[in-house]
């Protein structure tokens, strides 16, 4: 098929990203309801969110480059 490229890896990445997002929001709500988190946990949490945000950005960028390459190949 002309212009056909595998979509599965991107579906898996998107599923993983949304799963991690839901986990992060869930943990955030849990800590809010239970009366906030300690300073140490807060620092670790900030790092976790920073790293996952970087991963999201990189995966979205790679998807965009991949699709652009697929369009250029036509």
N, C-alpha and C positions, 0 to 999 in steps of 0.2 A: 504493500500500500504506500502510495506517495504521501510524504509529509507525516508519516506515522511514527510516533515515538512513544516509549513506554510511559504510562501515566501512573502505574502502580506505586513506584517509589514515592511519588509526590502525594498520593492518596494516603500512604502510610505515614509520611512526615506530617501531613495536615492532621491526621487522626491523633498522632502522638502529641502534637502541639496543643490541640484542643483539650486532650486528656490532662496534660500538665497544667493548662490554664485553669481548668475546673478544680484540680487538686489545690492549686495555689489559692484560688478564691475561697475554697472550702476551708483550708487551714487558716486563712486570714479571718474569716467569719468566726471560726471556732475560737481563735485567740481573742477576738473582740468580745464574744459572748462570755467567755470564761474570765473576763476582767483584765484583758491586756496581757502582754508578754513581757518578760524581763528584758533588760538591756542587752544581755548576751545573746538571747534568742533573736532579738530584733536585728542585731548586727549580722548574724548568720542568715536570717531571713532575707535581709537586704541583698546579701551576696547571692543567694539562691535566685532571687528575682532578677538581679542584674545578669547573671550567667544565662538564665533561660531566655531573657529578652535578647541577648546577643545571639543565642542559638536561633531564635525565631527570625531575627533580621538576616542572618546568614543563609538560612534555609529559603526564605522568601527571595533573597537575592539570587541564590543558585537556581531556583525555579524560573525566575525571570530570565536569567542568562540562558538557561537550557531552552526555554521556549523561543527566545530570540534566535538562538542558533538553529532551532528547528525551522523557523520562518526563513532565515537566511539561506538555508540549504535548498530551499525550493527552487 
